[in-house]
C-alpha cells in the first residue's frame, strides 16, 4: 500500500479512494462508484470505467520514474459485466515499454474480485516540461477573443 498525496479535482471527480499499488510498471487504484455516476438501472456509465482503467495505466507508466507525462494514443475497453455503486479496483501493468511509447493493459474488478472490464492502451511518453508549455500556450489562446461580439 502507498500513502496517497491529497486528491486533485480530477481524482475527486472519478471517486478515487486510495492508490493501492504504485511500483515500476504496475499500479492499482481504488475508486468509489457513486449513484451519481450511474445511468438507468443503477449501472455505472462507461466513461467512468474507461477513466478508471486509463488512470491506472497512466500511473503504471509514471511509476517507472523519469519526468515524463503519459498521453493515451489509443484506448480499447471491453466490458464484461456492469459496474454498480460501491468500491472497485482498477489495476494496470506495462506490457512493453520503449523510450517514447509503451503498451499497457488493465482491468477493473468489483469488491468480490470479479472482472468487470479489461483494457489495452498505447501510451506516448512526453517530457513533462513540453506538456506544461503546451498547456500554458493553450490557456493563453483561450483568453483571446476568437469570435467578435455582434451588436
C-alpha positions as CSV (number, residue, x, y, z in Angstrom):
1,X,0.0,0.0,0.0
2,X,1.2,3.5,-0.8
3,X,0.4,6.7,1.0
4,X,-1.6,8.9,-1.4
5,X,-1.0,12.7,-1.8
6,X,-4.0,15.0,-1.5
7,X,-6.5,14.3,-4.2
8,X,-6.8,16.7,-7.2
9,X,-10.2,17.7,-8.7
10,X,-10.0,15.0,-11.4
11,X,-9.3,12.3,-8.8
12,X,-12.2,13.5,-6.7
13,X,-14.5,13.5,-9.7
14,X,-13.5,10.0,-10.5
15,X,-14.2,8.9,-6.9
16,X,-10.6,7.9,-6.2
17,X,-10.2,6.5,-2.6
18,X,-6.6,5.5,-2.5
19,X,-3.6,4.5,-4.5
20,X,-3.1,0.8,-3.6
21,X,0.0,0.0,-5.7
22,X,2.5,2.3,-7.4
23,X,5.7,0.5,-8.4
24,X,7.7,0.3,-11.6
25,X,5.3,-0.9,-14.3
26,X,2.3,-1.6,-12.0
27,X,-0.4,0.4,-10.4
28,X,-3.7,-0.2,-8.7
29,X,-6.2,2.4,-7.7
30,X,-9.4,2.0,-5.6
31,X,-12.4,4.0,-6.6
32,X,-15.9,4.5,-5.0
33,X,-18.6,4.3,-7.7
34,X,-21.4,6.5,-6.6
35,X,-25.1,6.5,-7.6
36,X,-24.4,9.9,-9.3
37,X,-22.2,8.0,-11.8
38,X,-25.0,5.7,-12.9
39,X,-27.5,5.7,-15.7
40,X,-30.6,3.6,-15.9
41,X,-30.8,0.5,-13.7
42,X,-28.0,1.6,-11.4
43,X,-25.2,0.8,-13.8
44,X,-22.1,3.0,-13.8
45,X,-21.7,5.0,-17.0
46,X,-18.9,3.5,-19.2
47,X,-16.9,6.7,-19.3
48,X,-16.1,6.4,-15.7
49,X,-14.9,2.8,-16.2
50,X,-12.7,3.9,-19.1
51,X,-11.4,6.8,-16.9
52,X,-10.6,4.5,-14.0
53,X,-8.6,1.9,-16.1
54,X,-7.0,4.7,-18.1
55,X,-5.8,6.4,-15.0
56,X,-4.4,3.1,-13.6
57,X,-2.5,2.5,-16.9
58,X,-1.1,6.1,-16.8
59,X,0.0,5.5,-13.2
60,X,1.7,2.3,-14.2
61,X,3.6,4.2,-16.9
62,X,4.6,7.0,-14.5
63,X,5.7,4.6,-11.8
64,X,8.7,3.7,-13.9
65,X,10.3,7.1,-13.0
66,X,11.5,9.9,-15.1
67,X,9.9,13.2,-15.7
68,X,7.5,12.0,-18.4
69,X,3.8,12.6,-18.9
70,X,1.8,9.7,-20.3
71,X,-0.6,10.6,-23.0
72,X,-3.1,8.0,-24.3
73,X,-2.8,7.5,-28.1
74,X,-5.3,4.6,-28.2
75,X,-7.6,3.0,-25.7
76,X,-9.7,-0.1,-26.1
77,X,-12.1,-1.2,-23.4
78,X,-14.1,-4.4,-23.3
79,X,-17.0,-4.5,-20.8
80,X,-17.8,-7.9,-19.3
81,X,-20.3,-7.1,-16.5
82,X,-22.0,-4.0,-15.2
83,X,-20.2,-1.9,-12.5
84,X,-22.6,-1.0,-9.7
85,X,-22.2,1.6,-6.9
86,X,-19.5,0.5,-4.4
87,X,-15.8,0.0,-4.3
88,X,-14.0,-1.1,-7.5
89,X,-10.3,-1.6,-8.2
90,X,-8.5,-0.6,-11.4
91,X,-5.2,-2.4,-11.8
92,X,-2.8,-2.0,-14.6
93,X,0.6,-3.0,-15.8
94,X,3.0,-2.1,-18.6
95,X,3.3,-5.0,-21.1
96,X,6.2,-3.4,-23.1
97,X,7.9,-0.1,-23.0
98,X,10.3,1.8,-25.2
99,X,11.8,5.3,-24.9
100,X,8.7,7.2,-26.0
101,X,5.9,4.7,-26.3
102,X,4.6,1.9,-24.0
103,X,1.8,-0.6,-24.2
104,X,-0.3,-1.1,-21.2
105,X,-3.1,-3.4,-20.0
106,X,-5.5,-3.0,-17.2
107,X,-8.7,-4.3,-15.7
108,X,-11.5,-3.3,-13.4
109,X,-12.6,-5.6,-10.6
110,X,-15.5,-5.3,-8.2
111,X,-15.2,-5.9,-4.4
112,X,-15.8,-9.7,-5.0
113,X,-12.8,-9.8,-7.3
114,X,-14.9,-10.3,-10.5
115,X,-13.5,-8.8,-13.7
116,X,-15.9,-6.1,-14.9
117,X,-13.8,-4.8,-17.8
118,X,-10.4,-5.1,-19.4
119,X,-8.5,-2.6,-21.5
120,X,-5.4,-2.1,-23.6
121,X,-3.7,1.2,-24.3
122,X,-0.9,2.6,-26.4
123,X,0.7,5.5,-24.4
124,X,3.1,8.2,-25.6
125,X,5.6,9.4,-23.1
126,X,6.2,13.1,-23.4
127,X,8.6,15.2,-21.3
128,X,6.6,17.0,-18.6
129,X,8.1,20.4,-19.5
130,X,6.8,20.1,-23.1
131,X,3.3,19.2,-21.9
132,X,3.2,22.0,-19.4
133,X,4.5,24.5,-22.1
134,X,1.7,23.4,-24.4
135,X,-0.9,23.8,-21.6
136,X,0.3,27.3,-20.9
137,X,0.1,28.2,-24.6
138,X,-3.4,26.7,-24.9
139,X,-4.5,28.7,-21.8
140,X,-3.2,31.9,-23.5
141,X,-5.1,31.0,-26.6
142,X,-8.4,30.6,-24.7
143,X,-8.0,34.0,-23.2
144,X,-8.1,35.7,-26.6
145,X,-11.5,36.5,-28.0
146,X,-11.8,34.4,-31.1
147,X,-15.3,35.5,-32.2
148,X,-16.0,39.2,-32.1
149,X,-19.3,40.1,-30.4
150,X,-22.1,41.2,-32.7
151,X,-24.1,44.3,-31.8
